[in-house]
């Protein structure tokens, strides 16, 4: 039963004003483990880039069972599921001192790096004989996030060079900060992340202006980033009120 297992210590630069792990930092840690796992299994960045193909994230779903805080040492377990049509599932479990503090499931797509067209898994995985785990970290399949129809515009941001990754678009971890910036410090005080769902609708490029709209329903909020009215990213978060 394959798993890639890595340890990460939470640093000062990883946390927010409450000394809790930032969502963008959590995504970065999980993606680092995902990339190292792909390298280990023979379909990492160095393996597939020469063939003009790459992986991009389509969806996140994350459950946090308690806040992850400064100086915590996390043990991240990750493994891929067997590819299906155009979708690659990857699972994550996160432990601190042997106690599970987080679990996540993701969907990825393989793309043509020239056209950014989504490719069938058979382009790279035809005849694949690898053994895959058949269990999920979270039994979750409700990937659609409803559009924000009557939300309030919170702010806008122009995509800059520091937002880019090696695919020449906004790195997916950046959207976590973009979306949570739709909340004020006062609104986030006394709250921690419970569940987080992100859908990447369409890539954003340098110089585009993202406008962020937010709707709230009790402890559940949805944030949508738009360019010229076109949705590019949606985040749905359920907060836990700290006592």
N, C-alpha and C positions, 0 to 999 in steps of 0.2 A: 504494500500500500504506500504509494509515493506521497511525500510531503517535503516541501522545502521549508526549513526551520531556521529563523534568524533572530538574533537579539538586537534590540535598539534601546538606548538610554535616552529619555526625554530631556532635551537640553533647554537652556534659557531661551534660545531663539525659536523654540518649537511651540511656546505657550503664549496665551493671550494675557489680558490684564488681570484675569482671575487665577493665573498660573495653571490654567487648564490647557490641554493639548488643542491647538487650533485645528479646525477641520482640514485646512489645506495641508498642514503638517502630517495629519493622519493619512490623508490620501497619498502624500509623498512617500511615507514609510511603506504603505501597502504596495504601492507601485514599484518601489525599489525591490521588494521581495518578489513581486510578479516578474520583473525583468530578470532578476537573478535566477529564478526558477526556469524561465523560458530559455535562458542561456544554458542552463544545466541540461535541459531536455532537447536542445538542438534546434529550437526555433526562436532564438533571441535576435536582437537587433543586428548583430554581425552576421547571422546566418541568413536572414531574409532580405536585408537591404540590397545586397548585390543582385538580387533577382528583381529589384524594382517594386517590392511589396513591403508593407508595414502593417502594424496593428494600431488601431485607435479605439479608445473607450467609447461605448455608446451609453451605458447606464451603470450607476452605482445604487446599491441598497445596503445600508449600514444600520446595525443596532448596537448602541452603547449601553452597557449595563451599569456602569458608573463612570464618573468623570475620570479621565486619564490626566495625571498631573505631573508637575515638574519633578524630575529625578526618578520617576517610575522607570523600571526596566521592563520592556515589553518583549515577549516571545511571539513572533508572528509565524503561523503555519499557513502555507498556501499550496494549492494544487489545481490543475486544470481538469475540467470535465471533457468528455469526448466531443470534438467539434461537430456541429450540426448545421447543415445548409450554409448559411452565411454567418452563423453565430458561434462564438467561442465563450464558454462560461469559465470563470475562474472564481474559486472560493477562498475565503480567509477566516481564520480564527486567531484571536489575539488574547494572550494570557499575561497576567502579572502575578508573580509569586504563585504560579500554579492555578490561579483562578481566572476563568474566562471573563474578560472585561469588554470584549467587542467581537462581533462577527459581521462578515460582509459577503455579498455575492455581486458579481459583475458580469456584464456582457460586453464583448469586444467584437470588432469587425476587422477583417483583413482588407486592405485597400491597395489599389494601384497608385504608386507614389506620383506618377505623372498626371493622372486624371482625377485622383481621389475617388474613383468608382469603387463600390464595394464588390469584392470578389468572392466567389464560392470557396468553401474550405478546401475543395479538391485541388485548387491551384497549387497548394503546398503539401496538403495532407493526404492526397490520393494514395491508397495502398499503405497507409500508416499502420504500423503494427505495435505502436506503443501501448502500454497498459495504462488505463486511466481509472481514477477512483470513480465510483458510481454514487457517492453520497454528497449531499449539499451541506454547506455550513449553515444555511438558512433556507427553509422551505418557503420561498417567495417567488411569485410569478406575475404580480400585478405591476407591470413595468410602466404603464401609462400614467403620466401626471396630467391632470386636467388643466387646460389653459387658464390663465388669470384674465377674467373677463371684465371685472369691475374693480380692479386693484388701483391703488394709489401710486403715482410715480414718486419714487424716493430719491433717485439721483441718476446721473449719467456719467459715463466714463469713455474716454477715447483710448483705443487699444494702442499700446506703446511697445517699443522693442523689447523691454524687459518681460513682457507677457509671452513672448514667443518661445517655441521649442524647436527641435531639429526638423520638424515637419512644416515649419514656417506658418504656424497658426497658433492661436492662444493655447497654451498648455492647459490640460483639463483641470489640474489642481488649482490654477489661478481663479477659475470660476467659483470655487468655494469661497474665497475671500470676497470676490465681486458680489456674490449673492448675499453673504452675511453682512456686508457693508450696508445693506438696505435696512439694518437695524441699528439703533443708537446704542451707546454704552449703557445708558439707563435701562433700555429695554432688555439688554442681555444680562444685566446684573441680576444675580439671584436665580439665574436659569442655567441649565446645562443641556447639552444635546442628548436626545433620547434615540430617535430614529431619523435618518437622513436618506433621502432619495434624490438622485440627480439624473436628468436626461439631457444629453448633448444633442440638440436638434440639428445644428449646422455650424460649421467652423466659422471663427471670426478672424479677420485679417487686420494687419497694421493700418491704423488711421480710421478704422470704422468706429462709429459712436454707438455705444451700447446704452440703452435706457432701461432702468430697472423698475419694475412694478411689483407691488406686494399686496396680497390679500391674506386676511387672518380669519381663522375660525377657532376661537379658544386658544389652546396651546399649539395648534397646528397652523403653520404659515406656508404659503407658496410664493416664491419669488420667480419672476420671469424676466430674462434679459432679451431685449429686442433691438434690432438694427432696422431703422426705417419701417417700424411696425411689424417686422418679420421676427418671430420667435427664434432665438439661437440657443438658449439654455433655460431649463426649469429646475428649480430646487424646491423640494417639499421637506419641511422639517417639523418634527414634533419635539417640543421643549419639555423638560422636566423642571418643575419649580423646586429650588433647593430650600430646605427648611433651616 
